[in-house]
Amino acid sequence: MGKLLQIGVGFAVSALAIYYLLQQVSLERLGEVLGRAQPLPIVVVVASVLASLVTRAARWQIYFLPRRRIPFGPLLGTLAISYMASTFLPLRAGELVRAVFLGQRQAIAIPRIVGTILLEKLFDFLAIGVMLVLLVAATPSLPETAQVAGKLIASVILVGFGFVVALAVWREPTLKVVSLVEHHLPFGLGRRLRLEHAATQFAEGTDSLRKPGLWIPLLGWTAITWSFAFGSAWGGAQAVGLQPELSALVFLIVLTSTGQAVPSSPGYVGVYHAAAVLALEQFGVDPATALGMAVLTHALSYGSLVIVGVIALWTGGYTLGDVLAGVGARGSPVGDPALATTQR
């Protein structure tokens, strides 16, 4: 029932976002904006999305080091399938599909894979935090509420990333601190959340941070990956005739990225568009043009990922039934001793 409630809330939030946007912009006006879209910037959007997929796979490969070097091909294919699945499946189930598929193909324990996925998200949040700091520092004209919110979000991200680094480098002392927190939280909340168990499992995916030589490629691939996010946003803006400032692109990327934390339907329909319109309106863009840019960029991004995901599904010998089975296989390979030992 809990999952059904989450799914229902997500669809309700998306529906409300779409309703709100259609109150601001008529379909006729939106059609006019989309009708004048330029083809060359559209190519830039698609190329940026596909390039980002490749760089994310390259970065994911590093997260498994130094224990194992996973071949690049399976990583890229699995990542493409997971993004395709997330476009249609609720509750971000594509991430579970990613862990199950790679675990089955490469004989890796799922907690180890989940740890690398969480680490990937943290590096992305680190990039968002850095962009927020730069945005606030370089744009004094931002409203005071936006500056305060930006500083608060950036601080939380950096503190969280610092905890992960401590978990990787000073694992035992950090786990002892987590255990202490677990036992002192009121109402037995820590034990209910199983904080120490969760931190111990997550720590399995942080081994790459214990090797100083891996930090440079990790940060490098993260920077390159997010540069393609700028390419996609710039291309979408150019396609509808916008000439955005760099600060506008940064705010757009930050808001649409953090907006993914809001419950929504699969593919972030509605929520993504509302976040994009809100971001661009702060820089004087009219709602119709902002929504047109959001619709175009979203459709091109997710459309490209779906096509590549279907190709990866076919070339990998999978079926859509395998994807649904992967969602249902929550945790089945986790306790497999064979998988647990082969990763060491």
DARA-V246888 format. One record per pair of residues at least 12 apart in sequence whose C-alpha atoms are under 10 Angstrom apart, sorted by the first residue. I is the first residue (numbers start at 1). J is the second residue. Records with the same first field share a line. If there is no record, write none. Layout:
# DARA-V246888
I->J / J
This chain:
# DARA-V246888
3->90 / 91
4->90 / 91
6->90 / 91 / 263 / 264 / 265
7->89 / 90 / 91 / 263 / 264 / 265 / 266
8->90 / 263 / 264 / 265
9->263 / 264 / 265
10->90 / 91 / 262 / 263 / 264 / 265 / 266 / 268 / 269 / 271
11->90 / 263 / 264 / 265 / 266 / 268 / 269 / 270
12->263 / 264 / 265
13->262 / 263 / 264 / 265 / 268 / 269 / 270 / 271
14->262 / 263 / 264 / 265 / 266 / 268 / 269 / 270 / 271 / 272 / 273 / 274
15->264 / 265 / 269 / 270 / 271
16->270 / 271 / 274
17->264 / 269 / 270 / 271 / 272 / 273 / 274 / 275
18->269 / 270 / 271 / 272 / 273 / 274
19->270
20->270 / 274
21->270 / 273 / 274 / 277 / 287 / 288 / 291
22->288 / 291
24->287 / 288 / 291
25->286 / 287 / 288 / 289 / 290 / 291 / 292
26->288
27->288
28->288
29->287 / 288 / 289 / 292
30->287 / 288 / 289 / 290 / 291 / 292 / 293 / 295
31->288 / 292
32->240 / 288 / 289 / 292
33->239 / 240 / 241 / 288 / 289 / 290 / 291 / 292 / 293 / 296
34->239 / 240 / 288 / 289 / 291 / 292 / 293 / 295 / 296
35->240 / 292
36->239 / 240 / 241
37->236 / 237 / 238 / 239 / 240 / 241 / 292 / 293 / 296
38->235 / 236 / 238 / 239 / 240 / 241
39->235 / 238 / 239
40->235 / 238 / 239
41->231 / 232 / 233 / 234 / 235 / 236 / 237 / 238 / 239 / 240 / 241
42->232 / 235 / 236 / 237 / 238 / 239 / 240 / 296 / 297 / 300
43->232 / 235 / 236 / 239 / 300
44->228 / 231 / 232 / 233 / 234 / 235 / 236 / 238 / 239
45->228 / 229 / 230 / 231 / 232 / 233 / 234 / 235 / 236 / 237 / 238 / 239 / 296 / 297 / 298 / 300 / 301 / 304
46->231 / 232 / 235 / 236 / 297 / 300 / 301 / 302 / 303 / 304 / 305
47->228 / 231 / 232 / 235 / 301 / 304
48->225 / 226 / 227 / 228 / 229 / 230 / 231 / 232 / 233 / 234 / 235 / 301
49->225 / 228 / 229 / 231 / 232 / 297 / 300 / 301 / 302 / 304 / 305
50->80 / 228 / 301 / 304 / 305 / 308
51->224 / 225 / 228 / 229
52->221 / 222 / 224 / 225 / 226 / 227 / 228 / 229 / 231 / 232
53->76 / 77 / 79 / 80 / 83 / 225 / 228 / 305 / 308
54->72 / 75 / 76 / 77 / 79 / 80 / 225
55->76 / 220 / 221 / 222 / 223 / 224 / 225 / 226 / 228
56->75 / 76 / 79 / 120 / 221 / 222 / 224 / 225 / 226
57->72 / 73 / 74 / 75 / 76 / 77 / 78 / 79 / 80 / 221
58->71 / 72 / 73 / 75 / 76 / 217 / 218 / 221 / 222 / 225
59->72 / 75 / 120 / 217 / 218 / 219 / 220 / 221 / 222 / 225
60->72 / 75 / 76 / 79 / 113 / 116 / 117 / 119 / 120 / 218 / 221
61->74 / 75 / 76 / 116 / 218
62->116 / 208 / 209 / 214 / 215 / 217 / 218 / 221
63->113 / 115 / 116 / 117 / 119 / 120 / 205 / 206 / 207 / 208 / 209 / 214 / 218
64->112 / 113 / 115 / 116 / 204 / 205 / 206 / 207 / 208 / 343
65->205 / 206 / 207 / 208 / 209 / 210 / 211 / 214
66->207 / 208 / 209 / 210 / 211 / 214
67->207 / 208 / 343 / 344
68->108 / 342 / 343 / 344
70->102 / 106 / 108
71->106
73->312 / 316
74->101 / 102 / 105 / 106 / 312 / 316
75->98 / 101 / 102 / 106
76->309 / 312
77->98 / 101 / 102 / 308 / 309 / 310 / 311 / 312 / 313 / 314 / 315 / 316
78->94 / 95 / 97 / 98 / 99 / 100 / 101 / 102 / 105 / 309 / 312 / 313 / 316
79->94 / 95 / 97 / 98 / 99 / 101 / 102 / 305 / 309 / 312
80->94 / 98 / 304 / 305 / 306 / 307 / 308 / 309 / 310 / 311 / 312 / 313
81->94 / 95 / 97 / 98 / 101 / 305 / 306 / 307 / 308 / 309 / 310 / 311 / 312 / 313 / 314 / 316 / 318 / 320 / 323
82->94 / 95 / 96 / 97 / 98 / 99 / 101 / 305 / 306 / 309 / 313 / 323
83->95 / 97 / 98 / 267 / 302 / 305 / 306 / 308 / 309
84->267 / 302 / 303 / 304 / 305 / 306 / 307 / 308 / 309 / 310 / 312 / 313
85->97 / 98 / 266 / 267 / 305 / 306 / 309 / 310 / 320 / 323 / 324 / 327
86->265 / 266 / 267 / 268 / 302 / 305 / 306
87->265 / 266 / 267 / 268 / 269 / 302 / 303 / 305 / 306
88->265 / 266 / 267 / 306
89->265 / 266 / 267 / 323 / 324 / 327
90->263 / 264 / 265 / 266 / 267 / 268
91->263 / 264 / 265 / 266
92->264 / 265 / 266 / 267 / 268
93->266 / 323 / 324 / 326 / 327 / 328 / 330
94->266 / 323 / 324 / 326 / 327
95->114 / 117 / 118 / 327
96->110 / 113 / 114 / 117 / 323 / 326 / 327 / 328 / 329 / 330 / 331
97->322 / 323 / 324 / 325 / 326 / 327 / 328 / 329 / 330
98->110 / 113 / 114 / 117 / 323 / 326 / 327
99->111 / 112 / 113 / 114 / 115 / 116 / 117 / 326 / 327 / 330 / 331 / 333
100->113 / 114 / 323 / 325 / 326 / 327 / 328 / 329 / 330 / 331 / 332 / 333 / 334
101->318 / 322 / 323 / 326 / 327
103->333 / 334 / 339
104->326 / 333 / 339
106->339 / 342 / 343
107->333 / 336 / 338 / 339 / 340 / 341 / 342 / 343
108->333 / 334 / 336 / 338 / 339 / 340 / 341 / 342 / 343 / 344
109->331 / 333 / 334 / 335 / 336 / 337 / 338 / 339 / 340 / 341 / 342 / 343 / 344
110->201 / 330 / 331 / 332 / 333 / 334 / 335 / 336 / 339 / 340
111->198 / 200 / 201 / 202 / 203 / 204 / 205 / 331 / 333 / 334 / 335 / 340
112->201 / 202 / 203 / 204 / 205 / 206 / 207 / 334 / 340 / 343
113->202 / 204 / 205
114->201 / 202 / 204 / 205
115->198 / 199 / 200 / 201 / 202 / 203 / 204 / 205 / 206 / 207
116->202 / 203 / 204 / 205 / 206 / 207 / 208
117->202 / 205
118->202 / 205 / 206
119->161 / 164 / 202 / 203 / 205 / 206 / 208 / 209
120->205 / 206 / 218 / 222
122->157 / 158 / 160 / 161 / 164
123->157 / 161 / 218 / 219 / 222 / 223
124->157 / 219 / 222 / 223 / 225 / 226 / 257
125->153 / 154 / 156 / 157 / 158 / 160 / 161 / 254 / 257 / 258
126->154 / 157 / 158 / 159 / 160 / 161 / 162 / 219 / 222
127->154 / 157 / 158 / 219 / 222 / 223 / 225 / 226 / 254
128->153 / 154 / 157 / 158 / 226 / 250 / 251 / 253 / 254 / 255 / 257 / 258
129->150 / 151 / 152 / 153 / 154 / 155 / 156 / 157 / 158 / 161 / 254
130->154 / 155 / 157 / 158
131->150 / 154 / 247 / 250 / 251 / 253 / 254
132->147 / 149 / 150 / 151 / 152 / 153 / 154 / 155 / 250 / 251 / 253 / 254 / 255
133->147 / 150 / 151 / 153 / 154 / 155
134->150 / 247 / 250
135->147 / 150 / 151 / 246 / 247 / 248 / 249 / 250 / 251 / 254
136->148 / 149 / 150 / 151 / 247 / 251
137->151
138->247
139->247 / 248
142->247 / 282 / 283
143->282
150->251 / 254
153->258
164->199 / 202 / 203 / 206 / 209
165->203 / 206 / 207 / 209 / 210
166->206 / 209 / 210
167->199 / 200 / 202 / 203 / 204 / 206 / 207 / 209 / 210
168->202 / 203 / 204 / 205 / 206 / 207 / 208 / 209 / 210 / 211
169->203 / 206 / 207 / 208 / 209 / 210 / 211
170->210
171->199 / 200 / 203 / 206 / 207 / 210
172->200
174->196 / 199 / 200
175->195 / 196 / 197 / 199 / 200 / 203
176->196
177->196
178->190 / 194 / 195 / 196 / 197 / 198 / 199 / 200
179->191 / 194 / 195 / 196 / 197 / 199
180->195 / 196
181->195 / 196
182->194 / 195 / 196
183->195 / 196
226->253
229->249 / 250 / 253
230->246 / 249 / 250 / 252 / 253
231->249
232->249 / 253 / 297 / 298 / 300 / 301
233->248 / 249 / 250 / 252 / 253 / 293 / 294 / 297 / 298
234->246 / 248 / 249 / 293 / 297
235->293 / 297
236->290 / 292 / 293 / 294 / 295 / 296 / 297 / 298 / 300
237->249 / 280 / 289 / 290 / 292 / 293 / 294 / 296 / 297
238->293
239->292 / 293 / 296 / 297
240->289 / 290 / 292 / 293 / 294 / 296
241->289 / 293
242->285 / 289 / 290 / 293
244->280 / 283 / 284 / 285
245->283
247->283
248->279 / 280 / 281 / 282 / 283 / 284 / 285
249->279 / 280 / 283
250->279
251->276 / 278 / 279 / 280 / 282 / 283
252->275 / 276 / 277 / 278 / 279 / 280 / 281 / 282
253->275 / 276 / 279
254->275 / 276 / 279
255->272 / 274 / 275 / 276 / 277 / 278 / 279 / 280
256->268 / 271 / 272 / 273 / 274 / 275 / 276 / 277 / 278 / 279 / 294
257->272 / 275 / 276
258->272 / 275
259->271 / 272 / 273 / 274 / 275 / 276
260->272 / 275
267->298 / 299 / 302
268->298
269->295 / 298 / 299
270->294 / 295
272->294 / 295 / 298
273->290 / 291 / 292 / 293 / 294 / 295 / 296 / 297 / 298
274->287 / 290 / 291 / 294
275->291 / 294
276->290 / 291 / 293 / 294 / 295
277->289 / 290 / 291 / 292 / 293 / 294
278->290 / 291
280->293 / 294
